[in-house]
Amino acid sequence: MNYKKYIAQKIVIEGVGAEEIEEAVSVPPDQTMGDYALPCFKFAKALRKSPVLIAQSLAGEIGCDSVIESVAAVNGYLNFKIARKPFAEQTLARIEREGARYGSADLGAGKKICIDYSSVNIAKPFHIGHLSTTVLGGALYKIFNFLGYEAVGINHLGDYGTQFGKLISAYKRWGVMEEVERGGIHAINELYVRFNNEADEEMEREAREYFLKIESGDEEANALFEWFKSLTLEYVKGIYEKLHINFDSYAGERFYTDKMQPVIDELRAKKLLKESNGASIVDLEEYGMPPCLILRSDGASLYATRDLAAAIYRKNTYDFEKCLYVVAYQQNLHFKQVFKVLELMGKEWAKDLVHVAYGMVSLEDGAMSTRKGKVVWLEDVIAKCEEKAYAIVSEKNPALENKREVAEKVGVGAVIFGALCNNKIKDIVFSYDKALNFDGETSVYVQYTCARAASVMQKARAEGYAVGGACTPCDSEYELIKALAQFPDTVCSAAKNYEPSLIARYCVDTAQKFNKFYIDCKILQAEETVRAYRLSLTRATLTVLTNALGLLGIGVPEKM
Ligand code: ARG
């Protein structure tokens, strides 16, 4: 049952629509006031009455029933308290019934949503700067699937450009096949960095030639390029596996090589293309933006040209409801331009393209992602988190059996959660110690809470205790149940706002409420009926937190 809706339906205000009322009904921050409240100042103007009077007269009109326990007018607010026992009964029964599906929905049935994320660059380091796009996109992918959409994960590979000419030139000069085979992406990257450090005019010229060779289909150049690409992909796929990340397509920039000309023709036919110093541009001055460069004066296409082709291809192939681009805010202008050009081309679906922008990640010691030569590889950050997690777990519980496995869940969880726990647009400073703090607002705190709940359930099983039923919840039980009931709405808001951090914060908040309940209420020592009901609440918490962490790509160890 939807309580908010139920309450809203009881409220009748002349001249105000039911929808508007439902929108106004909210959960007050101070819950001693009530479970739901209607702020009446919103209607004061329309009714020409003070909020205090509106609240008072509404309070006199609305009767209590089996759902609403009390209605009171307080300072212009109409406060509702709902009957706790049936609420607890219904909520726990629903979680029990739906289990791993609790929180899911069929909102997106029959709809596709493309999510362009991680989008790595071939032969370049996969560094901490790629963390956010990878885990944000990965979480959105899971969240939309959970809501019934068919999410299409796209890794728009950076596999096009003159840098590959440089790489071939460097390899031919200094490369040794076995070393590159062994060193993989690290070896390729070293060659590339060396080229950039040592290149003179002659080498640059040679690199341009190799690039043209790739373009013109030269066999050797293409074989080398494909080799570099496969080494890069093999490497990143290892990291994706660790982070529980999936893709349905690896169609990168190169894939659009033969799909750009039709776009250029269409731009020209629609009289959108202008010549400017030999280059071809779409003028966007009218919209307060610099021009979108389509072809350079030497005829070469650009990043934007390929994104135009990609958007059209995706619309034709997937007929998406939305297409998300999970890319750092540094590319705000790029996406504004691309979306605008598509709009000018008359693509009415341009409105369905969304740039999901996020902030930068740096490490506590000031290390950034892209400084020359001093790159922080994501792989190293994950490994370090796992090592630290292993040390902590071993210290806390030396007898724990599968420490490595637990440390992996905790370490990987800390990396993911570290990138997802704040509003996505904020810049993040990643701190190992903070991310692995058992008492902080962290994944390990939530995981530990789950392990605690699991251990209670295990003891109950060993004793053969019954689980189920409901009593009238005391305050800390009630707070927890309310949080559990809030999960489906939280998932929807996370999707609607493209903001997985809402789920991350929800996890911490719910774990805190469980721990308060755990301290305030005896579970295993309570008398039979109360015990069965508290066990049911414990099990429901475990289900909900497991579902919630799962949407972020974080696993739950059974024991810690
Ligand atoms: N490879 C690009 C980069 O590292 C990101 C690509 C994002 N996706 C896109 N369709 N432009 O900056």
Residues whose N, C-alpha, C, O or C-beta is under 5 A from the ligand:
A	BS01	LIG	D116 S119 V120 H156 G158 V327
